[in-house]
Amino acid sequence: MTTTISRQELAQRIAADIPEGAVVNLGIGAPTLVANYLPSELEIILHTENGMLGMGPAPDPDRVDPDLINAGKQAVTALPGAAYFHHADSFGMMRGGHLDVCVLGAFQVAENGDLANWSTGAPGAIPAVGGAMDLAIGAKEVYVMTDLLTKQGASKLVEACTYPLTGVGCVSRVYTDHAVFDVTPSGFVVREAFGDTTLDDLRALTGLALAAAG
């Protein structure tokens, strides 16, 4: 029986790996939870592609400003010193390599770091490109936050992506509810497994020849 952790616990785990001084973009969906767990004593600058640097955590329900939202249309806060700008300038920051880290969701991540997160390619599927392609290629480090398995039990870590690609060879690390994986030239390396989850458990779940971190 493998051990899993919650989305909130995973967001907290990711937040612990973001270094002080980093400029960070959090993708739509689960990655936005990371903002709620960034250490207040560290200066970490959150960027949102609809035009803000200095985004803070989600506001209390009685402190929501309807004009202050992130790219996913969720209410956010602005920290002291926050800056606002046109979204074209925001994309210039993304494409120009000015982001240190981005955290994205995924449908699939391949052993070589390829990312598929905007469409399953299924008939009738609603594609959602957004800024993911710009973030995946423009950020210096790309972290993926996702469940290890689909609802059907298939692994999201794969030998090669079968869904349309978002970016090629762009993923640095994958954070899942079972374990954290680094992407290396020789494939996925298990950086940390949660609870009583073993390397053999992860190999069985993914069908991949995973290695343990040295």
WOZIPE-V939226 format. One line per field, one symbol per residue. ss: DSSP state (a for helix, b for strand, c for the rest). phi: phi as a letter, one per 40 degrees, with the letter a starting at -180 (. if undefined). burial: 1 if it has 24 or more other ideal C-beta (glycine too) atoms within 12 Angstrom, else 0. A space follows every 50 residues. Layout:
# WOZIPE-V939226
ss: ???
phi: ???
burial: ???
This chain:
# WOZIPE-V939226
ss: ccccccaaaaaaaaacccccccbbbbcccaaaaaaaacccccccbbbbcc cbbbbbccccaaacccccbcccccbcbbbbbbbbccaaaaaaaaaccccc bbbbcccbbbccccbbcccccccccccccccaaaaaaaccbbbbbcccbc ccccbcbbccccccccbcccccbbbcccbbbbbbccbbbbbbbcccccaa aaaaaaccccbbcc
phi: .cbbbcdcccccccdcccccgcbbbbccgddccddcbccccbcbbcbbcc habgcbccccdcbcbccbbcccgccbbbcdgcbbacccccccccccgccc abbbcacabcdcgcbbabacgcdgcccacfcdccccccccbbbbbaccbc ccgccccbcacbcdccabfbccabbbcbabbccbdbhcbccabcgccbcc dcccccgbccbccc
burial: 01001010111011101100011111111111111111000001111111 11111111000000000111110111110000000000011011000111 11111111111111111110000000000111111111101111111110 00001111001011111001111111111111100011111111001010 01101101010000
